[in-house]
Amino acid sequence: MFGPLPRLYRMLLVVAALAVWLGIGAWLGATPTVPVRILGGLAIGGALGGVAVYLLLHDFEHSPRYLPARARRRPH
């Protein structure tokens, strides 16, 4: 989705997505109306966060990372 990113930006994206999904999972686990414990909510949030990270960083178009250089022919 985001294409090839530098390593630092990929790591920041992974940390941010996992933090958000773990927070959502902990919140749902702490909510009394949802029958899930906090550890279960963290596990579910971590799993969904992993899926979200994969979907955000995976290149579905399978485009080459670097395009090959084209050589020009010089006229003789």
mmCIF file of the N, C-alpha and C atoms, coordinates in Angstrom:
data_MODEL
# 
_entry.id   MODEL 
# 
loop_
_atom_site.group_PDB 
_atom_site.id 
_atom_site.type_symbol 
_atom_site.label_atom_id 
_atom_site.label_alt_id 
_atom_site.label_comp_id 
_atom_site.label_asym_id 
_atom_site.label_entity_id 
_atom_site.label_seq_id 
_atom_site.pdbx_PDB_ins_code 
_atom_site.Cartn_x 
_atom_site.Cartn_y 
_atom_site.Cartn_z 
_atom_site.occupancy 
_atom_site.B_iso_or_equiv 
_atom_site.pdbx_formal_charge 
_atom_site.auth_seq_id 
_atom_site.auth_comp_id 
_atom_site.auth_asym_id 
_atom_site.auth_atom_id 
_atom_site.pdbx_PDB_model_num 
ATOM 1   N N  . MET A 1 1  ? 0.818   -1.185  0.000   1.00 0.00 ? 1  MET A N  1 
ATOM 2   C CA . MET A 1 1  ? 0.000   0.000   0.000   1.00 0.00 ? 1  MET A CA 1 
ATOM 3   C C  . MET A 1 1  ? 0.870   1.261   0.000   1.00 0.00 ? 1  MET A C  1 
ATOM 4   N N  . PHE A 1 2  ? 1.841   1.303   0.908   1.00 0.00 ? 2  PHE A N  1 
ATOM 5   C CA . PHE A 1 2  ? 2.701   2.477   0.971   1.00 0.00 ? 2  PHE A CA 1 
ATOM 6   C C  . PHE A 1 2  ? 3.910   2.350   0.066   1.00 0.00 ? 2  PHE A C  1 
ATOM 7   N N  . GLY A 1 3  ? 4.150   1.182   -0.488  1.00 0.00 ? 3  GLY A N  1 
ATOM 8   C CA . GLY A 1 3  ? 5.282   0.996   -1.371  1.00 0.00 ? 3  GLY A CA 1 
ATOM 9   C C  . GLY A 1 3  ? 6.577   0.823   -0.602  1.00 0.00 ? 3  GLY A C  1 
ATOM 10  N N  . PRO A 1 4  ? 7.675   0.862   -1.328  1.00 0.00 ? 4  PRO A N  1 
ATOM 11  C CA . PRO A 1 4  ? 8.962   0.684   -0.650  1.00 0.00 ? 4  PRO A CA 1 
ATOM 12  C C  . PRO A 1 4  ? 9.313   1.917   0.184   1.00 0.00 ? 4  PRO A C  1 
ATOM 13  N N  . LEU A 1 5  ? 9.399   1.737   1.481   1.00 0.00 ? 5  LEU A N  1 
ATOM 14  C CA . LEU A 1 5  ? 9.740   2.812   2.398   1.00 0.00 ? 5  LEU A CA 1 
ATOM 15  C C  . LEU A 1 5  ? 11.127  2.565   2.965   1.00 0.00 ? 5  LEU A C  1 
ATOM 16  N N  . PRO A 1 6  ? 11.801  3.623   3.396   1.00 0.00 ? 6  PRO A N  1 
ATOM 17  C CA . PRO A 1 6  ? 13.064  3.409   4.103   1.00 0.00 ? 6  PRO A CA 1 
ATOM 18  C C  . PRO A 1 6  ? 12.819  2.631   5.396   1.00 0.00 ? 6  PRO A C  1 
ATOM 19  N N  . ARG A 1 7  ? 13.865  1.977   5.876   1.00 0.00 ? 7  ARG A N  1 
ATOM 20  C CA . ARG A 1 7  ? 13.731  1.094   7.034   1.00 0.00 ? 7  ARG A CA 1 
ATOM 21  C C  . ARG A 1 7  ? 13.170  1.814   8.266   1.00 0.00 ? 7  ARG A C  1 
ATOM 22  N N  . LEU A 1 8  ? 13.612  3.039   8.523   1.00 0.00 ? 8  LEU A N  1 
ATOM 23  C CA . LEU A 1 8  ? 13.144  3.776   9.695   1.00 0.00 ? 8  LEU A CA 1 
ATOM 24  C C  . LEU A 1 8  ? 11.635  4.016   9.630   1.00 0.00 ? 8  LEU A C  1 
ATOM 25  N N  . TYR A 1 9  ? 11.136  4.408   8.468   1.00 0.00 ? 9  TYR A N  1 
ATOM 26  C CA . TYR A 1 9  ? 9.702   4.671   8.321   1.00 0.00 ? 9  TYR A CA 1 
ATOM 27  C C  . TYR A 1 9  ? 8.896   3.382   8.435   1.00 0.00 ? 9  TYR A C  1 
ATOM 28  N N  . ARG A 1 10 ? 9.433   2.275   7.914   1.00 0.00 ? 10 ARG A N  1 
ATOM 29  C CA . ARG A 1 10 ? 8.740   1.000   8.067   1.00 0.00 ? 10 ARG A CA 1 
ATOM 30  C C  . ARG A 1 10 ? 8.637   0.612   9.534   1.00 0.00 ? 10 ARG A C  1 
ATOM 31  N N  . MET A 1 11 ? 9.729   0.797   10.270  1.00 0.00 ? 11 MET A N  1 
ATOM 32  C CA . MET A 1 11 ? 9.717   0.447   11.686  1.00 0.00 ? 11 MET A CA 1 
ATOM 33  C C  . MET A 1 11 ? 8.759   1.345   12.465  1.00 0.00 ? 11 MET A C  1 
ATOM 34  N N  . LEU A 1 12 ? 8.736   2.634   12.145  1.00 0.00 ? 12 LEU A N  1 
ATOM 35  C CA . LEU A 1 12 ? 7.794   3.538   12.809  1.00 0.00 ? 12 LEU A CA 1 
ATOM 36  C C  . LEU A 1 12 ? 6.352   3.160   12.499  1.00 0.00 ? 12 LEU A C  1 
ATOM 37  N N  . LEU A 1 13 ? 6.094   2.768   11.272  1.00 0.00 ? 13 LEU A N  1 
ATOM 38  C CA . LEU A 1 13 ? 4.753   2.348   10.885  1.00 0.00 ? 13 LEU A CA 1 
ATOM 39  C C  . LEU A 1 13 ? 4.349   1.072   11.618  1.00 0.00 ? 13 LEU A C  1 
ATOM 40  N N  . VAL A 1 14 ? 5.272   0.136   11.759  1.00 0.00 ? 14 VAL A N  1 
ATOM 41  C CA . VAL A 1 14 ? 4.998   -1.108  12.479  1.00 0.00 ? 14 VAL A CA 1 
ATOM 42  C C  . VAL A 1 14 ? 4.697   -0.813  13.941  1.00 0.00 ? 14 VAL A C  1 
ATOM 43  N N  . VAL A 1 15 ? 5.535   0.006   14.572  1.00 0.00 ? 15 VAL A N  1 
ATOM 44  C CA . VAL A 1 15 ? 5.340   0.325   15.993  1.00 0.00 ? 15 VAL A CA 1 
ATOM 45  C C  . VAL A 1 15 ? 4.016   1.062   16.206  1.00 0.00 ? 15 VAL A C  1 
ATOM 46  N N  . ALA A 1 16 ? 3.717   2.027   15.340  1.00 0.00 ? 16 ALA A N  1 
ATOM 47  C CA . ALA A 1 16 ? 2.480   2.801   15.490  1.00 0.00 ? 16 ALA A CA 1 
ATOM 48  C C  . ALA A 1 16 ? 1.248   1.918   15.293  1.00 0.00 ? 16 ALA A C  1 
ATOM 49  N N  . ALA A 1 17 ? 1.257   1.077   14.252  1.00 0.00 ? 17 ALA A N  1 
ATOM 50  C CA . ALA A 1 17 ? 0.093   0.217   13.992  1.00 0.00 ? 17 ALA A CA 1 
ATOM 51  C C  . ALA A 1 17 ? -0.106  -0.781  15.127  1.00 0.00 ? 17 ALA A C  1 
ATOM 52  N N  . LEU A 1 18 ? 0.977   -1.385  15.603  1.00 0.00 ? 18 LEU A N  1 
ATOM 53  C CA . LEU A 1 18 ? 0.836   -2.340  16.700  1.00 0.00 ? 18 LEU A CA 1 
ATOM 54  C C  . LEU A 1 18 ? 0.375   -1.658  17.984  1.00 0.00 ? 18 LEU A C  1 
ATOM 55  N N  . ALA A 1 19 ? 0.886   -0.453  18.248  1.00 0.00 ? 19 ALA A N  1 
ATOM 56  C CA . ALA A 1 19 ? 0.465   0.270   19.453  1.00 0.00 ? 19 ALA A CA 1 
ATOM 57  C C  . ALA A 1 19 ? -1.026  0.594   19.403  1.00 0.00 ? 19 ALA A C  1 
ATOM 58  N N  . VAL A 1 20 ? -1.490  1.031   18.242  1.00 0.00 ? 20 VAL A N  1 
ATOM 59  C CA . VAL A 1 20 ? -2.914  1.363   18.098  1.00 0.00 ? 20 VAL A CA 1 
ATOM 60  C C  . VAL A 1 20 ? -3.772  0.110   18.289  1.00 0.00 ? 20 VAL A C  1 
ATOM 61  N N  . TRP A 1 21 ? -3.410  -0.984  17.626  1.00 0.00 ? 21 TRP A N  1 
ATOM 62  C CA . TRP A 1 21 ? -4.231  -2.188  17.718  1.00 0.00 ? 21 TRP A CA 1 
ATOM 63  C C  . TRP A 1 21 ? -4.145  -2.831  19.092  1.00 0.00 ? 21 TRP A C  1 
ATOM 64  N N  . LEU A 1 22 ? -2.971  -2.774  19.743  1.00 0.00 ? 22 LEU A N  1 
ATOM 65  C CA . LEU A 1 22 ? -2.884  -3.293  21.110  1.00 0.00 ? 22 LEU A CA 1 
ATOM 66  C C  . LEU A 1 22 ? -3.716  -2.442  22.066  1.00 0.00 ? 22 LEU A C  1 
ATOM 67  N N  . GLY A 1 23 ? -3.720  -1.137  21.845  1.00 0.00 ? 23 GLY A N  1 
ATOM 68  C CA . GLY A 1 23 ? -4.560  -0.257  22.661  1.00 0.00 ? 23 GLY A CA 1 
ATOM 69  C C  . GLY A 1 23 ? -6.035  -0.546  22.475  1.00 0.00 ? 23 GLY A C  1 
ATOM 70  N N  . ILE A 1 24 ? -6.447  -0.765  21.236  1.00 0.00 ? 24 ILE A N  1 
ATOM 71  C CA . ILE A 1 24 ? -7.850  -1.109  20.967  1.00 0.00 ? 24 ILE A CA 1 
ATOM 72  C C  . ILE A 1 24 ? -8.199  -2.440  21.617  1.00 0.00 ? 24 ILE A C  1 
ATOM 73  N N  . GLY A 1 25 ? -7.287  -3.423  21.517  1.00 0.00 ? 25 GLY A N  1 
ATOM 74  C CA . GLY A 1 25 ? -7.537  -4.720  22.132  1.00 0.00 ? 25 GLY A CA 1 
ATOM 75  C C  . GLY A 1 25 ? -7.626  -4.632  23.643  1.00 0.00 ? 25 GLY A C  1 
ATOM 76  N N  . ALA A 1 26 ? -6.750  -3.852  24.270  1.00 0.00 ? 26 ALA A N  1 
ATOM 77  C CA . ALA A 1 26 ? -6.798  -3.686  25.726  1.00 0.00 ? 26 ALA A CA 1 
ATOM 78  C C  . ALA A 1 26 ? -8.074  -2.965  26.139  1.00 0.00 ? 26 ALA A C  1 
ATOM 79  N N  . TRP A 1 27 ? -8.477  -1.982  25.371  1.00 0.00 ? 27 TRP A N  1 
ATOM 80  C CA . TRP A 1 27 ? -9.707  -1.247  25.684  1.00 0.00 ? 27 TRP A CA 1 
ATOM 81  C C  . TRP A 1 27 ? -10.922 -2.167  25.581  1.00 0.00 ? 27 TRP A C  1 
ATOM 82  N N  . LEU A 1 28 ? -10.951 -2.968  24.520  1.00 0.00 ? 28 LEU A N  1 
ATOM 83  C CA . LEU A 1 28 ? -12.075 -3.907  24.389  1.00 0.00 ? 28 LEU A CA 1 
ATOM 84  C C  . LEU A 1 28 ? -12.047 -4.967  25.486  1.00 0.00 ? 28 LEU A C  1 
ATOM 85  N N  . GLY A 1 29 ? -10.845 -5.390  25.884  1.00 0.00 ? 29 GLY A N  1 
ATOM 86  C CA . GLY A 1 29 ? -10.751 -6.365  26.966  1.00 0.00 ? 29 GLY A CA 1 
ATOM 87  C C  . GLY A 1 29 ? -11.172 -5.798  28.305  1.00 0.00 ? 29 GLY A C  1 
ATOM 88  N N  . ALA A 1 30 ? -10.988 -4.497  28.504  1.00 0.00 ? 30 ALA A N  1 
ATOM 89  C CA . ALA A 1 30 ? -11.359 -3.864  29.765  1.00 0.00 ? 30 ALA A CA 1 
ATOM 90  C C  . ALA A 1 30 ? -12.827 -3.447  29.797  1.00 0.00 ? 30 ALA A C  1 
ATOM 91  N N  . THR A 1 31 ? -13.466 -3.389  28.642  1.00 0.00 ? 31 THR A N  1 
ATOM 92  C CA . THR A 1 31 ? -14.874 -3.015  28.576  1.00 0.00 ? 31 THR A CA 1 
ATOM 93  C C  . THR A 1 31 ? -15.732 -4.160  29.110  1.00 0.00 ? 31 THR A C  1 
ATOM 94  N N  . PRO A 1 32 ? -16.579 -3.896  30.078  1.00 0.00 ? 32 PRO A N  1 
ATOM 95  C CA . PRO A 1 32 ? -17.358 -4.999  30.675  1.00 0.00 ? 32 PRO A CA 1 
ATOM 96  C C  . PRO A 1 32 ? -18.421 -5.586  29.748  1.00 0.00 ? 32 PRO A C  1 
ATOM 97  N N  . THR A 1 33 ? -18.794 -4.887  28.693  1.00 0.00 ? 33 THR A N  1 
ATOM 98  C CA . THR A 1 33 ? -19.845 -5.422  27.818  1.00 0.00 ? 33 THR A CA 1 
ATOM 99  C C  . THR A 1 33 ? -19.300 -6.455  26.839  1.00 0.00 ? 33 THR A C  1 
ATOM 100 N N  . VAL A 1 34 ? -17.986 -6.477  26.618  1.00 0.00 ? 34 VAL A N  1 
ATOM 101 C CA . VAL A 1 34 ? -17.375 -7.453  25.716  1.00 0.00 ? 34 VAL A CA 1 
ATOM 102 C C  . VAL A 1 34 ? -16.803 -8.584  26.570  1.00 0.00 ? 34 VAL A C  1 
ATOM 103 N N  . PRO A 1 35 ? -17.197 -9.824  26.331  1.00 0.00 ? 35 PRO A N  1 
ATOM 104 C CA . PRO A 1 35 ? -16.746 -10.928 27.191  1.00 0.00 ? 35 PRO A CA 1 
ATOM 105 C C  . PRO A 1 35 ? -15.329 -11.407 26.869  1.00 0.00 ? 35 PRO A C  1 
ATOM 106 N N  . VAL A 1 36 ? -14.354 -10.528 26.983  1.00 0.00 ? 36 VAL A N  1 
ATOM 107 C CA . VAL A 1 36 ? -12.954 -10.867 26.719  1.00 0.00 ? 36 VAL A CA 1 
ATOM 108 C C  . VAL A 1 36 ? -12.128 -10.260 27.847  1.00 0.00 ? 36 VAL A C  1 
ATOM 109 N N  . ARG A 1 37 ? -11.155 -10.984 28.344  1.00 0.00 ? 37 ARG A N  1 
ATOM 110 C CA . ARG A 1 37 ? -10.249 -10.449 29.356  1.00 0.00 ? 37 ARG A CA 1 
ATOM 111 C C  . ARG A 1 37 ? -9.225  -9.544  28.696  1.00 0.00 ? 37 ARG A C  1 
ATOM 112 N N  . ILE A 1 38 ? -8.495  -8.783  29.518  1.00 0.00 ? 38 ILE A N  1 
ATOM 113 C CA . ILE A 1 38 ? -7.514  -7.841  28.975  1.00 0.00 ? 38 ILE A CA 1 
ATOM 114 C C  . ILE A 1 38 ? -6.427  -8.579  28.194  1.00 0.00 ? 38 ILE A C  1 
ATOM 115 N N  . LEU A 1 39 ? -5.934  -9.707  28.707  1.00 0.00 ? 39 LEU A N  1 
ATOM 116 C CA . LEU A 1 39 ? -4.902  -10.454 27.975  1.00 0.00 ? 39 LEU A CA 1 
ATOM 117 C C  . LEU A 1 39 ? -5.436  -10.996 26.652  1.00 0.00 ? 39 LEU A C  1 
ATOM 118 N N  . GLY A 1 40 ? -6.689  -11.428 26.667  1.00 0.00 ? 40 GLY A N  1 
ATOM 119 C CA . GLY A 1 40 ? -7.309  -11.864 25.414  1.00 0.00 ? 40 GLY A CA 1 
ATOM 120 C C  . GLY A 1 40 ? -7.454  -10.717 24.435  1.00 0.00 ? 40 GLY A C  1 
ATOM 121 N N  . GLY A 1 41 ? -7.823  -9.550  24.962  1.00 0.00 ? 41 GLY A N  1 
ATOM 122 C CA . GLY A 1 41 ? -7.929  -8.374  24.107  1.00 0.00 ? 41 GLY A CA 1 
ATOM 123 C C  . GLY A 1 41 ? -6.588  -7.968  23.531  1.00 0.00 ? 41 GLY A C  1 
ATOM 124 N N  . LEU A 1 42 ? -5.524  -8.078  24.350  1.00 0.00 ? 42 LEU A N  1 
ATOM 125 C CA . LEU A 1 42 ? -4.188  -7.773  23.838  1.00 0.00 ? 42 LEU A CA 1 
ATOM 126 C C  . LEU A 1 42 ? -3.772  -8.768  22.764  1.00 0.00 ? 42 LEU A C  1 
ATOM 127 N N  . ALA A 1 43 ? -4.110  -10.039 22.947  1.00 0.00 ? 43 ALA A N  1 
ATOM 128 C CA . ALA A 1 43 ? -3.775  -11.054 21.949  1.00 0.00 ? 43 ALA A CA 1 
ATOM 129 C C  . ALA A 1 43 ? -4.523  -10.796 20.638  1.00 0.00 ? 43 ALA A C  1 
ATOM 130 N N  . ILE A 1 44 ? -5.800  -10.491 20.751  1.00 0.00 ? 44 ILE A N  1 
ATOM 131 C CA . ILE A 1 44 ? -6.590  -10.196 19.549  1.00 0.00 ? 44 ILE A CA 1 
ATOM 132 C C  . ILE A 1 44 ? -6.077  -8.920  18.881  1.00 0.00 ? 44 ILE A C  1 
ATOM 133 N N  . GLY A 1 45 ? -5.786  -7.900  19.674  1.00 0.00 ? 45 GLY A N  1 
ATOM 134 C CA . GLY A 1 45 ? -5.251  -6.658  19.120  1.00 0.00 ? 45 GLY A CA 1 
ATOM 135 C C  . GLY A 1 45 ? -3.902  -6.856  18.472  1.00 0.00 ? 45 GLY A C  1 
ATOM 136 N N  . GLY A 1 46 ? -3.046  -7.675  19.069  1.00 0.00 ? 46 GLY A N  1 
ATOM 137 C CA . GLY A 1 46 ? -1.742  -7.962  18.465  1.00 0.00 ? 46 GLY A CA 1 
ATOM 138 C C  . GLY A 1 46 ? -1.872  -8.704  17.146  1.00 0.00 ? 46 GLY A C  1 
ATOM 139 N N  . ALA A 1 47 ? -2.799  -9.663  17.098  1.00 0.00 ? 47 ALA A N  1 
ATOM 140 C CA . ALA A 1 47 ? -3.017  -10.411 15.857  1.00 0.00 ? 47 ALA A CA 1 
ATOM 141 C C  . ALA A 1 47 ? -3.557  -9.496  14.764  1.00 0.00 ? 47 ALA A C  1 
ATOM 142 N N  . LEU A 1 48 ? -4.539  -8.675  15.113  1.00 0.00 ? 48 LEU A N  1 
ATOM 143 C CA . LEU A 1 48 ? -5.084  -7.747  14.115  1.00 0.00 ? 48 LEU A CA 1 
ATOM 144 C C  . LEU A 1 48 ? -4.050  -6.700  13.712  1.00 0.00 ? 48 LEU A C  1 
ATOM 145 N N  . GLY A 1 49 ? -3.216  -6.287  14.653  1.00 0.00 ? 49 GLY A N  1 
ATOM 146 C CA . GLY A 1 49 ? -2.143  -5.351  14.336  1.00 0.00 ? 49 GLY A CA 1 
ATOM 147 C C  . GLY A 1 49 ? -1.133  -5.956  13.379  1.00 0.00 ? 49 GLY A C  1 
ATOM 148 N N  . GLY A 1 50 ? -0.810  -7.227  13.578  1.00 0.00 ? 50 GLY A N  1 
ATOM 149 C CA . GLY A 1 50 ? 0.100   -7.910  12.652  1.00 0.00 ? 50 GLY A CA 1 
ATOM 150 C C  . GLY A 1 50 ? -0.474  -7.995  11.251  1.00 0.00 ? 50 GLY A C  1 
ATOM 151 N N  . VAL A 1 51 ? -1.769  -8.290  11.174  1.00 0.00 ? 51 VAL A N  1 
ATOM 152 C CA . VAL A 1 51 ? -2.428  -8.328  9.860   1.00 0.00 ? 51 VAL A CA 1 
ATOM 153 C C  . VAL A 1 51 ? -2.431  -6.935  9.226   1.00 0.00 ? 51 VAL A C  1 
ATOM 154 N N  . ALA A 1 52 ? -2.703  -5.911  10.030  1.00 0.00 ? 52 ALA A N  1 
ATOM 155 C CA . ALA A 1 52 ? -2.718  -4.543  9.510   1.00 0.00 ? 52 ALA A CA 1 
ATOM 156 C C  . ALA A 1 52 ? -1.338  -4.126  9.017   1.00 0.00 ? 52 ALA A C  1 
ATOM 157 N N  . VAL A 1 53 ? -0.296  -4.487  9.753   1.00 0.00 ? 53 VAL A N  1 
ATOM 158 C CA . VAL A 1 53 ? 1.070   -4.158  9.329   1.00 0.00 ? 53 VAL A CA 1 
ATOM 159 C C  . VAL A 1 53 ? 1.398   -4.858  8.017   1.00 0.00 ? 53 VAL A C  1 
ATOM 160 N N  . TYR A 1 54 ? 1.026   -6.134  7.907   1.00 0.00 ? 54 TYR A N  1 
ATOM 161 C CA . TYR A 1 54 ? 1.275   -6.858  6.661   1.00 0.00 ? 54 TYR A CA 1 
ATOM 162 C C  . TYR A 1 54 ? 0.557   -6.198  5.487   1.00 0.00 ? 54 TYR A C  1 
ATOM 163 N N  . LEU A 1 55 ? -0.695  -5.831  5.691   1.00 0.00 ? 55 LEU A N  1 
ATOM 164 C CA . LEU A 1 55 ? -1.454  -5.208  4.608   1.00 0.00 ? 55 LEU A CA 1 
ATOM 165 C C  . LEU A 1 55 ? -0.904  -3.822  4.256   1.00 0.00 ? 55 LEU A C  1 
ATOM 166 N N  . LEU A 1 56 ? -0.405  -3.101  5.238   1.00 0.00 ? 56 LEU A N  1 
ATOM 167 C CA . LEU A 1 56 ? 0.135   -1.772  4.968   1.00 0.00 ? 56 LEU A CA 1 
ATOM 168 C C  . LEU A 1 56 ? 1.469   -1.829  4.232   1.00 0.00 ? 56 LEU A C  1 
ATOM 169 N N  . LEU A 1 57 ? 2.303   -2.802  4.540   1.00 0.00 ? 57 LEU A N  1 
ATOM 170 C CA . LEU A 1 57 ? 3.652   -2.828  3.984   1.00 0.00 ? 57 LEU A CA 1 
ATOM 171 C C  . LEU A 1 57 ? 3.830   -3.787  2.813   1.00 0.00 ? 57 LEU A C  1 
ATOM 172 N N  . HIS A 1 58 ? 2.848   -4.612  2.531   1.00 0.00 ? 58 HIS A N  1 
ATOM 173 C CA . HIS A 1 58 ? 2.990   -5.579  1.443   1.00 0.00 ? 58 HIS A CA 1 
ATOM 174 C C  . HIS A 1 58 ? 2.735   -4.903  0.098   1.00 0.00 ? 58 HIS A C  1 
ATOM 175 N N  . ASP A 1 59 ? 3.571   -5.248  -0.878  1.00 0.00 ? 59 ASP A N  1 
ATOM 176 C CA . ASP A 1 59 ? 3.421   -4.712  -2.226  1.00 0.00 ? 59 ASP A CA 1 
ATOM 177 C C  . ASP A 1 59 ? 2.611   -5.709  -3.043  1.00 0.00 ? 59 ASP A C  1 
ATOM 178 N N  . PHE A 1 60 ? 1.347   -5.410  -3.259  1.00 0.00 ? 60 PHE A N  1 
ATOM 179 C CA . PHE A 1 60 ? 0.470   -6.332  -3.961  1.00 0.00 ? 60 PHE A CA 1 
ATOM 180 C C  . PHE A 1 60 ? 0.663   -6.310  -5.472  1.00 0.00 ? 60 PHE A C  1 
ATOM 181 N N  . GLU A 1 61 ? 1.334   -5.291  -5.980  1.00 0.00 ? 61 GLU A N  1 
ATOM 182 C CA . GLU A 1 61 ? 1.528   -5.189  -7.427  1.00 0.00 ? 61 GLU A CA 1 
ATOM 183 C C  . GLU A 1 61 ? 2.766   -5.938  -7.887  1.00 0.00 ? 61 GLU A C  1 
ATOM 184 N N  . HIS A 1 62 ? 3.610   -6.368  -6.962  1.00 0.00 ? 62 HIS A N  1 
ATOM 185 C CA . HIS A 1 62 ? 4.847   -7.077  -7.271  1.00 0.00 ? 62 HIS A CA 1 
ATOM 186 C C  . HIS A 1 62 ? 5.701   -6.308  -8.273  1.00 0.00 ? 62 HIS A C  1 
ATOM 187 N N  . SER A 1 63 ? 5.763   -5.008  -8.089  1.00 0.00 ? 63 SER A N  1 
ATOM 188 C CA . SER A 1 63 ? 6.587   -4.193  -8.961  1.00 0.00 ? 63 SER A CA 1 
ATOM 189 C C  . SER A 1 63 ? 8.049   -4.345  -8.560  1.00 0.00 ? 63 SER A C  1 
ATOM 190 N N  . PRO A 1 64 ? 8.950   -4.296  -9.537  1.00 0.00 ? 64 PRO A N  1 
ATOM 191 C CA . PRO A 1 64 ? 10.367  -4.417  -9.187  1.00 0.00 ? 64 PRO A CA 1 
ATOM 192 C C  . PRO A 1 64 ? 10.819  -3.221  -8.346  1.00 0.00 ? 64 PRO A C  1 
ATOM 193 N N  . ARG A 1 65 ? 11.724  -3.485  -7.426  1.00 0.00 ? 65 ARG A N  1 
ATOM 194 C CA . ARG A 1 65 ? 12.186  -2.434  -6.531  1.00 0.00 ? 65 ARG A CA 1 
ATOM 195 C C  . ARG A 1 65 ? 12.933  -1.348  -7.314  1.00 0.00 ? 65 ARG A C  1 
ATOM 196 N N  . TYR A 1 66 ? 13.765  -1.758  -8.235  1.00 0.00 ? 66 TYR A N  1 
ATOM 197 C CA . TYR A 1 66 ? 14.502  -0.809  -9.058  1.00 0.00 ? 66 TYR A CA 1 
ATOM 198 C C  . TYR A 1 66 ? 14.249  -1.145  -10.522 1.00 0.00 ? 66 TYR A C  1 
ATOM 199 N N  . LEU A 1 67 ? 13.918  -0.148  -11.283 1.00 0.00 ? 67 LEU A N  1 
ATOM 200 C CA . LEU A 1 67 ? 13.681  -0.382  -12.701 1.00 0.00 ? 67 LEU A CA 1 
ATOM 201 C C  . LEU A 1 67 ? 15.017  -0.506  -13.410 1.00 0.00 ? 67 LEU A C  1 
ATOM 202 N N  . PRO A 1 68 ? 15.104  -1.433  -14.346 1.00 0.00 ? 68 PRO A N  1 
ATOM 203 C CA . PRO A 1 68 ? 16.380  -1.580  -15.054 1.00 0.00 ? 68 PRO A CA 1 
ATOM 204 C C  . PRO A 1 68 ? 16.655  -0.357  -15.931 1.00 0.00 ? 68 PRO A C  1 
ATOM 205 N N  . ALA A 1 69 ? 17.908  -0.007  -16.000 1.00 0.00 ? 69 ALA A N  1 
ATOM 206 C CA . ALA A 1 69 ? 18.306  1.145   -16.821 1.00 0.00 ? 69 ALA A CA 1 
ATOM 207 C C  . ALA A 1 69 ? 18.273  0.745   -18.286 1.00 0.00 ? 69 ALA A C  1 
ATOM 208 N N  . ARG A 1 70 ? 17.827  1.652   -19.097 1.00 0.00 ? 70 ARG A N  1 
ATOM 209 C CA . ARG A 1 70 ? 17.794  1.391   -20.533 1.00 0.00 ? 70 ARG A CA 1 
ATOM 210 C C  . ARG A 1 70 ? 19.012  2.022   -21.176 1.00 0.00 ? 70 ARG A C  1 
ATOM 211 N N  . ALA A 1 71 ? 19.618  1.255   -22.033 1.00 0.00 ? 71 ALA A N  1 
ATOM 212 C CA . ALA A 1 71 ? 20.799  1.745   -22.723 1.00 0.00 ? 71 ALA A CA 1 
ATOM 213 C C  . ALA A 1 71 ? 20.373  2.400   -24.040 1.00 0.00 ? 71 ALA A C  1 
ATOM 214 N N  . ARG A 1 72 ? 20.959  3.533   -24.324 1.00 0.00 ? 72 ARG A N  1 
ATOM 215 C CA . ARG A 1 72 ? 20.669  4.204   -25.590 1.00 0.00 ? 72 ARG A CA 1 
ATOM 216 C C  . ARG A 1 72 ? 21.694  3.782   -26.633 1.00 0.00 ? 72 ARG A C  1 
ATOM 217 N N  . ARG A 1 73 ? 21.200  3.605   -27.816 1.00 0.00 ? 73 ARG A N  1 
ATOM 218 C CA . ARG A 1 73 ? 22.098  3.297   -28.923 1.00 0.00 ? 73 ARG A CA 1 
ATOM 219 C C  . ARG A 1 73 ? 22.533  4.602   -29.561 1.00 0.00 ? 73 ARG A C  1 
ATOM 220 N N  . ARG A 1 74 ? 23.829  4.711   -29.718 1.00 0.00 ? 74 ARG A N  1 
ATOM 221 C CA . ARG A 1 74 ? 24.349  5.895   -30.400 1.00 0.00 ? 74 ARG A CA 1 
ATOM 222 C C  . ARG A 1 74 ? 24.448  5.608   -31.897 1.00 0.00 ? 74 ARG A C  1 
ATOM 223 N N  . PRO A 1 75 ? 24.028  6.565   -32.688 1.00 0.00 ? 75 PRO A N  1 
ATOM 224 C CA . PRO A 1 75 ? 24.157  6.356   -34.137 1.00 0.00 ? 75 PRO A CA 1 
ATOM 225 C C  . PRO A 1 75 ? 25.615  6.401   -34.546 1.00 0.00 ? 75 PRO A C  1 
ATOM 226 N N  . HIS A 1 76 ? 25.976  5.564   -35.498 1.00 0.00 ? 76 HIS A N  1 
ATOM 227 C CA . HIS A 1 76 ? 27.360  5.513   -35.978 1.00 0.00 ? 76 HIS A CA 1 
ATOM 228 C C  . HIS A 1 76 ? 27.597  6.532   -37.042 1.00 0.00 ? 76 HIS A C  1 
# 
